[in-house]
Each structure stands twice: as structure tokens, then as C-alpha cells.
Amino acid sequence: MGDSRATSFGAEADSYEAARPDYPFEAVAWMLECMPEGSRRLADVGAGTGKLTRVVVEARDAEVVAIDPDATMLAKLREQVPGVPMFLGTAEALPLPDASVDAVVLGQAWHWADPVTASAEIGRVVRPGGTLGLIWNARDGRVDWVRRLTAIMRASAAEEMLDAGGPTVAPPFGSLEGERWEWRRPMTRAQLHRMAASRSHLITASESERASIRRGMDDLFDELGLDEESSIDVPYVTWAFRALRG
């Protein structure tokens, strides 16, 4: 996770938690359904504020360890999912013993990792037959106004990766299997601005560029008739992938 944008999110941890969508339970359950019966030790890598951590706990009644390179994000996770052990680390350098977990999951994070190095390191800590699960929530760019919103905010690294054909993994993991879920999330004008503020491009942009993006978003919202009191249904696609360790 060498890109400086990957460790920028702590500056907007509150916006990230408030404005980023949760993961659908069905998608997380599918991602983990190949885990052997009775296995329940997982690591959530790039855990952020715990958006995925809390669903994994619910889906598998799991013993979860949360790992993230940003201490500020982990502090927010501690508020949201108390009692989960937390450690600083990345997909390429995990603070875990060999063969210590049954699965490793990454939500909105694999696009920051080097797939070859991260696959090898995750393979070190995952037991044979264990699962690597990858998941993203992405706005549905097939909808015109959503596509225009993304153009104003600039496409994220995750969106660019998904548009280019999706993630790749390397040995000791086998081929990726993928699924998608379509759903809608009502959001207010203020929530959409907070969502934009939580994106790495805006966090690392200059103040003048951030102001320009906010103006562009407001112009689009005015055109859509989205005032301060109303909400709009934002179409999302959740992409989930799983691969088994050889």
C-alpha cells in the first residue's frame, strides 16, 4: 500500500464512517461461505472504521482481528466495534503468525495493495484451504447522473480497477470467483458531500480543487432538484470476490 492516498483516510475518519455505505449481509456471507465448517478466525485488513468488520462478525459469529495502516481509522473502529483486537499493518506486512487465521478479507482496500506481494503475505497467515475475500461498494455508473457525479469528483482507484476488469490475486491463492449485488441507498445532499470528502482524491487535493469539486457537485444537485431537505436514491453495485488458498 505504497500510494500515499491509501493512508490519507484518517483525516476524514468521521466522514468515512458517516457517509460510506455498509456492505450487504448477503454479499459478505457469500464471500465467506467456502470457509470450512467450524472455522471462524478472520483478519479484516485495511479495516478502516470497521464497515466490513461488523458485518463479518454478524455473518460468521467470527473471531476477527482488525488491521489498518492508519491509527486514526482504528480509533474510530474501536468506537464502532468494541472488543475487536486491532493492529497497525498492511496487506504486504501483516502482524500475524503463520497459518493463524481461516480467512482474510479486504473491503475497499485491495486496489491499494500490490497483488503479488500481498497474496504471498496473506497466504502466509491463512491456513491451507482458507479464503481470501475482496469486496467493494461502487456507485452504479450506468446511471447518467451518477456518471456525471463521478466525473466531477474524479474516479477513485477502486472504480478504475473495477472498470479495467476487476482485481487479480496471485499464488498461493487460486482463481477468483466473483458476484455482484445491486441496491439503492437514499442520501441527502449533505451526505453526498460528506461521501465526497471521505475520498482519497479530495483529502489529498488542494483547497482550491476541493472548492471547485464542491461547486460542481452543488450545480449538479441543483439541476437534479436535490435541496437541503430532500434525498435521492443512489444506485450501488457491491462487487465481492473470493479465492481459496492452495
VEXDREN-2710 file (C-alpha; in Angstrom, 1 decimal):
% VEXDREN-2710
k/r/px/py/pz
1/MET/0.0/0.0/0.0
2/GLY/2.7/2.5/-1.1
3/ASP/0.3/5.1/-2.5
4/SER/0.1/8.0/-0.1
5/ARG/-3.7/8.2/-0.8
6/ALA/-4.0/4.8/0.9
7/THR/-3.1/6.2/4.3
8/SER/-4.9/9.5/3.8
9/PHE/-8.4/8.5/5.1
10/GLY/-7.7/9.1/8.8
11/ALA/-8.0/12.9/8.1
12/GLU/-11.7/12.3/7.3
13/ALA/-12.5/9.3/9.5
14/ASP/-15.7/10.8/10.8
15/SER/-17.0/11.5/7.2
16/TYR/-15.9/8.0/6.1
17/GLU/-17.9/6.4/8.9
18/ALA/-20.9/8.6/8.4
19/ALA/-21.2/8.7/4.6
20/ARG/-19.7/5.5/3.3
21/PRO/-22.3/2.7/2.7
22/ASP/-22.4/-0.5/4.7
23/TYR/-21.8/-3.8/3.0
24/PRO/-24.9/-6.0/2.2
25/PHE/-25.0/-9.0/4.5
26/GLU/-25.7/-11.4/1.7
27/ALA/-22.5/-10.3/-0.2
28/VAL/-20.3/-10.8/2.9
29/ALA/-21.9/-14.2/3.6
30/TRP/-21.3/-15.3/0.0
31/MET/-17.7/-14.2/0.2
32/LEU/-17.1/-16.4/3.2
33/GLU/-19.3/-19.4/2.5
34/CYS/-16.4/-21.6/1.3
35/MET/-14.8/-21.5/4.8
36/PRO/-14.6/-25.0/6.3
37/GLU/-17.3/-25.8/8.8
38/GLY/-16.4/-24.5/12.3
39/SER/-13.7/-22.2/11.1
40/ARG/-14.2/-18.7/12.5
41/ARG/-10.8/-16.9/12.8
42/LEU/-10.6/-14.0/10.4
43/ALA/-8.5/-10.9/9.8
44/ASP/-10.0/-7.7/8.3
45/VAL/-7.1/-6.0/6.5
46/GLY/-7.5/-2.3/5.6
47/ALA/-10.3/-2.4/8.1
48/GLY/-10.8/1.4/8.3
49/THR/-13.6/2.3/10.6
50/GLY/-15.0/-1.2/10.7
51/LYS/-17.6/-1.1/8.0
52/LEU/-16.7/-4.7/7.0
53/THR/-15.6/-5.9/10.4
54/ARG/-19.1/-5.6/11.9
55/VAL/-20.8/-7.5/9.1
56/VAL/-18.2/-10.3/9.2
57/VAL/-18.8/-10.6/13.0
58/GLU/-22.5/-10.9/12.3
59/ALA/-22.2/-13.2/9.3
60/ARG/-19.8/-15.8/10.8
61/ASP/-20.0/-15.2/14.5
62/ALA/-16.3/-14.8/13.9
63/GLU/-13.3/-14.0/16.0
64/VAL/-12.0/-11.0/14.0
65/VAL/-8.7/-9.2/14.1
66/ALA/-8.7/-5.7/12.5
67/ILE/-5.6/-4.4/10.7
68/ASP/-5.1/-1.0/9.2
69/PRO/-2.1/1.3/8.4
70/ASP/-3.9/4.3/10.0
71/ALA/-4.2/4.6/13.8
72/THR/-6.9/7.3/13.4
73/MET/-9.1/4.9/11.5
74/LEU/-8.6/2.2/14.0
75/ALA/-9.6/4.6/16.8
76/LYS/-12.9/5.1/15.0
77/LEU/-13.2/1.3/14.6
78/ARG/-12.8/0.9/18.3
79/GLU/-15.8/3.1/18.9
80/GLN/-17.9/1.3/16.3
81/VAL/-16.9/-2.3/17.1
82/PRO/-15.7/-2.5/20.6
83/GLY/-13.7/-5.6/21.7
84/VAL/-12.1/-6.4/18.4
85/PRO/-8.3/-6.7/18.6
86/MET/-6.6/-4.1/16.4
87/PHE/-3.1/-3.8/15.0
88/LEU/-1.3/-1.5/12.6
89/GLY/-0.2/-3.2/9.4
90/THR/-0.8/-3.6/5.7
91/ALA/-1.7/-6.5/3.3
92/GLU/2.0/-6.7/2.4
93/ALA/3.2/-6.8/6.1
94/LEU/0.8/-8.5/8.5
95/PRO/1.4/-8.6/12.2
96/LEU/0.1/-12.2/12.4
97/PRO/1.7/-15.6/12.9
98/ASP/1.9/-18.2/10.1
99/ALA/-1.3/-20.2/9.4
100/SER/-3.1/-18.3/12.2
101/VAL/-6.4/-17.4/10.5
102/ASP/-9.0/-19.2/8.4
103/ALA/-9.7/-16.2/6.1
104/VAL/-8.5/-12.7/5.3
105/VAL/-11.0/-10.1/4.0
106/LEU/-10.4/-6.6/2.5
107/GLY/-13.2/-4.1/2.0
108/GLN/-12.4/-1.1/-0.4
109/ALA/-8.7/-1.9/0.1
110/TRP/-7.2/-4.4/-2.3
111/HIS/-6.7/-1.8/-5.1
112/TRP/-4.1/-0.2/-2.8
113/ALA/-2.2/-3.4/-2.4
114/ASP/0.5/-5.0/-4.6
115/PRO/-1.4/-8.2/-5.6
116/VAL/1.7/-10.4/-5.8
117/THR/3.3/-9.4/-2.6
118/ALA/0.0/-9.1/-0.7
119/SER/-1.2/-12.5/-1.9
120/ALA/2.1/-14.1/-0.7
121/GLU/1.9/-12.4/2.7
122/ILE/-1.8/-13.2/3.2
123/GLY/-1.1/-16.8/2.1
124/ARG/1.5/-17.0/4.9
125/VAL/-1.1/-16.2/7.6
126/VAL/-4.1/-18.1/6.1
127/ARG/-4.3/-21.9/6.7
128/PRO/-4.4/-24.2/3.6
129/GLY/-7.9/-24.2/2.2
130/GLY/-8.6/-20.8/3.7
131/THR/-10.3/-17.9/2.0
132/LEU/-9.2/-14.5/0.6
133/GLY/-12.3/-12.3/0.3
134/LEU/-12.4/-8.9/-1.5
135/ILE/-15.3/-6.6/-1.6
136/TRP/-16.2/-3.1/-2.9
137/ASN/-19.3/-0.9/-2.8
138/ALA/-19.4/1.2/-6.0
139/ARG/-21.9/3.7/-7.3
140/ASP/-23.6/2.4/-10.5
141/GLY/-22.0/4.4/-13.3
142/ARG/-24.6/3.1/-15.8
143/VAL/-27.0/5.8/-14.4
144/ASP/-26.4/9.2/-16.1
145/TRP/-26.4/11.5/-13.1
146/VAL/-24.1/9.1/-11.1
147/ARG/-21.7/9.0/-14.0
148/ARG/-21.7/12.8/-14.0
149/LEU/-21.1/12.9/-10.3
150/THR/-18.1/10.6/-10.5
151/ALA/-16.7/12.8/-13.3
152/ILE/-16.9/15.8/-11.0
153/MET/-15.4/14.0/-8.0
154/ARG/-12.8/12.1/-10.2
155/ALA/-12.9/8.3/-10.4
156/SER/-11.4/6.5/-7.5
157/ALA/-8.6/4.0/-7.7
158/ALA/-11.2/1.3/-6.9
159/GLU/-13.5/2.4/-9.7
160/GLU/-10.7/2.5/-12.2
161/MET/-9.7/-1.1/-11.2
162/LEU/-13.2/-2.4/-11.4
163/ASP/-13.8/-0.7/-14.8
164/ALA/-10.5/-2.3/-16.0
165/GLY/-11.7/-5.8/-15.4
166/GLY/-11.5/-6.2/-11.6
167/PRO/-8.9/-7.4/-9.1
168/THR/-6.2/-10.0/-9.6
169/VAL/-4.6/-12.3/-7.0
170/ALA/-1.5/-14.4/-7.1
171/PRO/-0.2/-17.7/-5.5
172/PRO/-0.8/-19.4/-3.2
173/PHE/-4.4/-18.4/-4.0
174/GLY/-6.3/-19.9/-6.8
175/SER/-8.6/-18.2/-9.3
176/LEU/-11.1/-15.5/-8.2
177/GLU/-14.8/-16.2/-8.2
178/GLY/-17.0/-13.0/-8.3
179/GLU/-20.6/-12.0/-7.7
180/ARG/-22.4/-8.7/-7.7
181/TRP/-25.5/-7.2/-5.9
182/GLU/-27.4/-4.2/-7.0
183/TRP/-29.2/-2.0/-4.4
184/ARG/-30.1/1.6/-3.7
185/ARG/-29.3/3.9/-0.8
186/PRO/-31.2/7.2/-0.1
187/MET/-28.7/10.0/0.5
188/THR/-29.1/13.7/1.3
189/ARG/-27.2/16.5/-0.3
190/ALA/-25.1/16.8/2.9
191/GLN/-24.4/13.0/3.0
192/LEU/-23.2/13.2/-0.7
193/HIS/-20.8/16.0/0.2
194/ARG/-19.5/14.0/3.2
195/MET/-19.1/10.9/1.0
196/ALA/-17.0/13.0/-1.4
197/ALA/-15.0/14.4/1.4
198/SER/-14.0/10.9/2.5
199/ARG/-12.5/10.0/-0.9
200/SER/-8.7/10.0/-1.1
201/HIS/-8.6/12.4/-4.1
202/LEU/-10.4/15.1/-2.2
203/ILE/-8.5/14.5/1.0
204/THR/-5.2/15.0/-0.8
205/ALA/-6.3/17.8/-3.2
206/SER/-5.6/21.5/-2.8
207/GLU/-8.2/23.7/-1.1
208/SER/-8.9/25.3/-4.5
209/GLU/-9.6/22.0/-6.1
210/ARG/-11.8/20.9/-3.3
211/ALA/-13.8/24.1/-3.6
212/SER/-14.1/23.5/-7.4
213/ILE/-15.4/20.0/-6.8
214/ARG/-17.9/21.2/-4.2
215/ARG/-19.2/23.8/-6.6
216/GLY/-19.6/21.2/-9.4
217/MET/-21.5/18.9/-7.1
218/ASP/-23.8/21.7/-6.0
219/ASP/-24.5/22.6/-9.6
220/LEU/-25.5/19.0/-10.4
221/PHE/-27.6/18.8/-7.2
222/ASP/-29.4/22.0/-8.2
223/GLU/-30.1/20.6/-11.6
224/LEU/-31.5/17.4/-10.1
225/GLY/-33.7/19.4/-7.7
226/LEU/-31.9/17.9/-4.7
227/ASP/-32.4/20.6/-2.0
228/GLU/-31.1/20.6/1.6
229/GLU/-34.3/18.8/2.9
230/SER/-34.7/16.0/0.3
231/SER/-32.8/12.8/-0.6
232/ILE/-32.1/10.9/-3.7
233/ASP/-31.7/7.2/-4.3
234/VAL/-28.1/6.4/-5.1
235/PRO/-27.7/3.2/-7.1
236/TYR/-24.9/1.0/-5.8
237/VAL/-23.3/-2.2/-7.0
238/THR/-21.5/-4.4/-4.5
239/TRP/-18.7/-6.5/-6.0
240/ALA/-17.5/-9.5/-4.0
241/PHE/-14.7/-11.9/-4.9
242/ARG/-13.3/-15.0/-3.2
243/ALA/-10.3/-17.2/-3.8
244/LEU/-9.1/-20.3/-1.9
245/ARG/-5.5/-20.9/-0.6
246/GLY/-3.9/-23.9/-2.2
END
